[in-house]
Amino acid sequence: MLSERLGQLLESYACADSRMQDLPVYNKALNIELVGAKALETGFVAVLITPWCMNLILMPEQADKTERLAAGSKKLIGFPSGQYEFIQNELDGVSGFLSCSLFSPMSQFVDQAGAVETAEQVMLQLFKVENVALTDRQLALNAQRDENRQVQNDSDESQPGEDGKRKLPEKMSRRGFLTAGFSE
């Protein structure tokens, strides 16, 4: 079943190849190739090289076993090296697979060998814990959480004391300074 789905995926991209050839993002030195397919509990992960993009592909073994997301929906998927944002894809003949963009366009690759070497490194590094790095989205969420925590701490510190007088925090926020501590 898995080899059938892989064949369908490559066939769909081969059909798209003829429509992409005249676009400026098309690199004539490259071919469509699936690199480093690795079996997972529910399917496989691999790098798909095309003349116009390189994507990390996550494909369940059976299309009907996939979580049905709308085409274009985004989902964070965890690997030992971190969280990656994947997009739900639907192509003619292939449904229910996710892709994570690695390179697009492919102009930095002068030949297929260089693209394959890069794809092999992606697959190797994907499963190494020492490569963990937060995504921009995760960094933004962490910063927002820290800011909310700081606002809450500032608010807690400026509550009226036992004598009824407002106790100002030792380090006052800009908002607290401009409103003399009454905005909290």
HELIX and SHEET records of a PDB file:
HELIX    1   1 LEU A    2  MET A   20  1                                  19    
HELIX    2   2 ALA A   63  LYS A   65  5                                   3    
HELIX    3   3 GLN A  112  LEU A  126  1                                  15    
HELIX    4   4 VAL A  129  ASN A  131  5                                   3    
HELIX    5   5 ASP A  136  GLU A  157  1                                  22    
HELIX    6   6 ARG A  174  LEU A  178  1                                   5    
SHEET    1   A 6 GLU A  33  ALA A  39  0                                        
SHEET    2   A 6 GLY A  43  ILE A  49 -1                                        
SHEET    3   A 6 MET A  54  PRO A  60 -1                                        
SHEET    4   A 6 VAL A  94  PHE A 103 -1                                        
SHEET    5   A 6 GLY A  82  LEU A  91 -1                                        
SHEET    6   A 6 LYS A  74  PHE A  79 -1                                        
END                                                                             
